[in-house]
Amino acid sequence: MFAYYLRLAFKSIKRNPILSVLMVTAIALGIGASMTTITVNYLMSANPIPHKSEQLFYVQVDSWDPHDGANSNNEPPDQITWTEATNLMNAKQAFRQSAMASTGGVIEPEGQDEKPFMASIRLAFSDFFPMFDTPFLYGSGWQDSAGENRDYVVVISKATNERLFGGENSVGKTIRVVGKNFRVVGVLDEWVLVPRFYDVTTGAFDETEEVFMPFYMKQELELTNGGNTNCWKSPEGEGFAAFLQSECINFQMWVELRNSDEKAKYMDFLNNYVTEQKALGRFPRPINNQLSNVMEWMENQEVVADDAQIMMWVSFMFLLVCLLNTIGLLLAKFTGKASEIGLRRAVGASKTDLFLQHLVETAVIGIAGGLFGLALAYLGLEGIKTLYGEFVQNLVGLDLTMVASAIALAIVSSILAGMYPTWRACNIAPAIQLKSQ
Amino acid sequence: MTQWEIGPIFRALMRNKVGAVLIAIQIAVTMTIVVNSIFIIIERAELMDRTSGIDEDNSFYLTTTGFGENFDAKSTAVTDLEMIRNTPGVIDAIQINAIPTSGGGWSMSFQVEAGEDKPDEGAAVYMVDEHGVNTLDLEVIAGQNFDLSDIRWREGNSRDWPDTALVTKAFAESMFPDIPWQDTVGKTIYIGPTEPVIIKGIVDKIQAPWVRWEDVEHVVLTPEITEFSSTRYFIRTEAGQRDTLMPLIEEALASSNKQRIIRGLRSVEETRERSYRGDAAMIKILSTTMVVLTIVTGLGIVGLASFSVNRRKKQIGTRRALGASQGAIVRYFMVENFLISTVGVILGAVATIGLNMLLVNMFSLNALDWYFVPAGMLVLWVVGQIAVFGPAKKAAGIPPAMATRTI
């Protein structure tokens, strides 16, 4: 029976080619536009570390100006000072923890012909690697003691390893970074994070760094500040040490807390810590500490761009117009077939039969629209790539989930659109239709 | 009134409501999107139309990063600047800490009165020497430019500031709203609570690095050259020389000193394009959406009207046989569409304002100017009339003899 309905559907579609093309195109345009914007939004709001995003918490403490909050909505500042970074690390109150900062430096390759180049560097503690499940190609992260002892060790990215060592196992070899010799202890595998959640201050869709280095190198080698540096009062005195002692924020802190118990304990610890600092004359504002898990932090930092959201809503309205269009056209079409339907009813087809028959016709149009729409979505994403350039590279890929949901969306919406016209068509009284013949 | 047959048309519509309602909703949603899109497009276009105040077409910059123990930032800067300034085709060059419109830079807060907890205002700081005004294509409209004796060296970790500064007219007016901007020359302002700086001159206009900042023309120039290992050179060339000079100067710098790397060579034009790329993209995407949507709606009207004409062939033939002119038939469909559109655009006006309020709340967009709504209504009315004209014309062509035929 299904095959017969399918044949009838194709016949009916062929009978009004212009109308059918119009319907398929309308659905395709609506689906294409929606899928394009949904994909961008879906990738922007993706969970970059799904298996433990609930256990990783970003630490915020309010060390800001007594007269003027760090933000208009009384949120604590989005980064912490060197003092907090080192104090909280020394306290070791979480299951795992890492303060971090970004910096940059020149790498000087061994060979005389190789040109020195600038590399992005992340300063972190040894927990950084197990906490964020960084994939290792060779070796591993450094030992906790190596970080504390300020050993000159680094973990490098896969790309850096390929550039410096042609991709071979470089663990134990030496590289020259920021004018010093460092021993390679680990090489990361490809590590793409969308968004790069652990530090979104300079842009959530930056790539992971090329070199990872123990945090205290910041002090040891007086490394420059990457990212944003904000101060509510100027450092007291001159020099690098004064900056580190100051109330300037340039550091981030993540902790891993395995359950709500640990989280409550850590929160207590933070509150106690701030109270102690208040006794020392710091933290002039009311206690306002926050622990946000990965997705809460992404939400807080508004990682999904406003424009992307606006476009998504516009495209949904676009789809709505396309569907209304389809409903209207189907209605007109099925009404036009009234006499045929009357005839079929008279020779014995039940209402259910007719309903199914027309549903099949609608679904055929829906699938055609969906497939065509998918092609348009692909074009749409290519278009976004040309318009926005390389920094949306990771945000415009169509994956299997998206392809499947595009087709599902097309079929569901076209069947929904076809429901009312089909129902109307089946309720035609056969006698009247036959009489007018 | 009777001539337009609004009564009968309306009653006929009420007998087949669904089709009309669908068209009306389509028109309403289309209008909502079109009007809000146009509004966003105009706003973005205005944003992009602002000029940065510098010679955008003929300027470029690069970053030089020194490394190794033997690198001497001071002598490198002096030698480099002399070499660049003496290159034929270069109008002038400076070392600078940040680039207008690039998105990254320094800002400091300034106050008129010294002391903690006094009102302050933020401004972008560009560190330049006495060539700054010429290189950035600025004009000193009051007071004086820096001279050589004002310029100092800034060490890597230095936290203090020079004694003088140039400020933009916009910043002078904002700091001293009660006196004419010309009179702010010689006044003292404070960086942070206590560090005094005397305004030496006023420059016409230069933008801060952050194009989305509401106070984008709040800029202060300070007379200093930095001794940082990593700094930028900003170079202004004679018209048409930029693209030739860019690789030449990059190469000359790279080969003159092996203790550093040259990177980030980029024209100001490209920087500007990058900063506004999101806006340009938004404009293109919304324009396309708008046009396609209007076409879809138009075609929908054409499709439905054609069907309604086909179904009413016999009725139209009868009317023609009874003496209705072709014009009367065309008018019938035009008026019918006008009635539907009217309902649509009224719904559309409400939805347009609703969506705009939502956008204002959720994405802090600006509120729509009122005249966008009637303009949008007018456009959708016209679209409806154009779309229905073809089918109506076809209907008018139905011969009166049709009345006598079955089907």
Interface residues (C-beta under 8 A of the other chain):
Chain A: L19 L22 A26 L29 A33 H67 G105 V106 E108 K115 P116 F117 M118 V178 G179 T224 K233 S234 P235 G237 E238 G239 F240 A242 F243 A305 D306 D307 Q309 I310 M311 V314 S315 M317 F318 L320 V321 C322 L324 N325 I327 G328 L329 L331 A332 K333 T335 G336 G383 I384 L387 Y388 G389 Y420 R424
Chain B: V18 G19 L22 I23 I25 Q26 V29 T30 T32 I33 N36 S37 I40 T65 F67 G68 E69 D117 N157 S158 R159 G192 P193 E195 S230 I261 R263 R274 R277 G278 A280 A281 M282 K284 I285 L286 T289 V292 L293 V296 T297 L299 G300 G303 L304 F307 S308 N310 R311 L359 M362 F363
